[in-house]
Amino acid sequence: RWRLYDNFLLNENRWRAQRYGVGNGLIDFGHRKIVPMGKLVNEMIELLEPDAAKLGCLAEIERAREIVTGGNSADRQRAVYISALEAGKTKDDALREIVRHLIQEYHVDL
């Protein structure tokens, strides 16, 4: 049986992922502590694996592991920002670099 959690708690984890990327962990509500995102993703995949295999979408859910190891959009945006600052750009120009990066990243699938 699935546990039901308040939307406030779920939104906190969503915010943590957006703000910190995959490196700082998420709240494991069952254990009441912050745990590495990879651990939670592995648990999720383990739970979903039998159904995903039957539905033929196991590769799609396993993509979550790649996100954990390679970072999410927040991680990539921070890297672009830091790289721009290290290259001597102003904060405003570094933010513009993030916008360019996002345009390029999201244009790929169009």
C-alpha positions, -999 to +999 in steps of 0.1 A: +000+000+000+013+034-009+018+060+018+001+093+013+019+125+022+008+161+024+015+181-007+035+205+014+061+178+020+061+166-016+066+202-027+095+205-003+113+177-021+105+192-055+119+225-043+151+208-029+157+191-063+152+223-082+173+244-058+201+220-050+201+196-079+208+159-073+237+164-049+220+174-016+195+146-012+158+145-006+136+139+025+128+103+030+095+107+048+094+072+061+128+075+078+123+112+086+158+122+073+175+135+042+190+107+021+209+107-012+187+110-042+203+080-057+192+058-029+156+069-033+157+065-071+171+030-067+142+022-043+117+037-067+130+017-097+130-015-076+093-009-068+084-001-104+106-026-122+081-055-126+054-032-140+078-012-161+091-044-176+056-056-185+048-022-200+081-021-220+093+011-204+120+000-181+147+019-200+127+051-195+125+048-157+161+037-155+170+071-171+165+085-136+198+069-126+215+088-154+200+120-140+213+113-105+248+106-118+250+133-144+230+160-127+197+177-135+190+210-152+197+230-119+232+214-117+240+223-153+227+258-149+249+263-118+279+250-138+273+274-166+270+303-142+302+294-123+321+288-155+310+322-169+321+340-137+354+321-137+359+333-173+356+369-161+320+376-170+298+398-149+269+383-129+245+397-155+265+382-184+267+349-165+229+349-162+226+356-199+249+325-204+224+304-185+196+317-208+216+308-238+224+274-224+187+267-216+177+277-252+203+254-266+194+225-242+156+227-248+159+233-285+176+199-290+144+180-288+122+203-309 
